[in-house]
Amino acid sequence: MAHRTRPRRHPVPVVARRRPGPAIRFGGVVLVLAGLLFGSFAAGISGHASGVLGTRGTFAVERCEHKATTQRGGGRGADTVECSGTFRPSDGGSPRTGLDIDRDYEPGRRVTASCDFIGICYKIDRVNACGWFSGLLAALLLVCLGGPGAVRGAAWLTERYARGRAIQGRLVKGLFWAALGSFAVFLVLRNAL
């Protein structure tokens, strides 16, 4: 009777579990915070510029003030213009005086605008809203890029999360192309109109 030998088993190497890397986690938190901050501005301004948010009405520009800004080192920077005036809501509410508008106009001009609760009015301009919407998509892209790193750290790079990384990759590509397409539409419309 022939003696059977068992096949030799090689010992399975024990893989040390990696702790979440502080650099990846910190980078993820920075991307998420930047995306949330920029996204909140972009969503608000896009909503007001499209007329979806805020109180709609007519803004009458009464005065504009040129303010010189200086850069570090004493050099002269670009001047800014702050315009203020009276806002009359379309729904017949009482007029609000002393409000600011987001752009500079010549005094006496009337602009269709949307005002927020803190007293800043935005000209209703769907082209400008398209530009801010592309900024909102870019902010969502930052959150999508940084979120898994902030939550999982270096563990996100392991084989265990391969399916999640594939989903993240598709989201990132979709948001990137949507933001780029929206920004291209904004540029075309801005130059055409």
Secondary structure, DSSP 8 states (H G I E B T S, - for coil): ---------------------HHHHHHHHHHHHHHHHHHHHHHHHHHHHHTSSSEEEEEEEEEEEEE--B-GGG-B---EEEEEEEEEETTS---EEEEEESS---TT-EEEEEE-TTSEEEE--HHHHHHHHHHHHHHHHHHHHHHHHHHHGGGGGSGGGHHHHHHHHHHHHHHHHHHHHHHHHHHHHHHH-
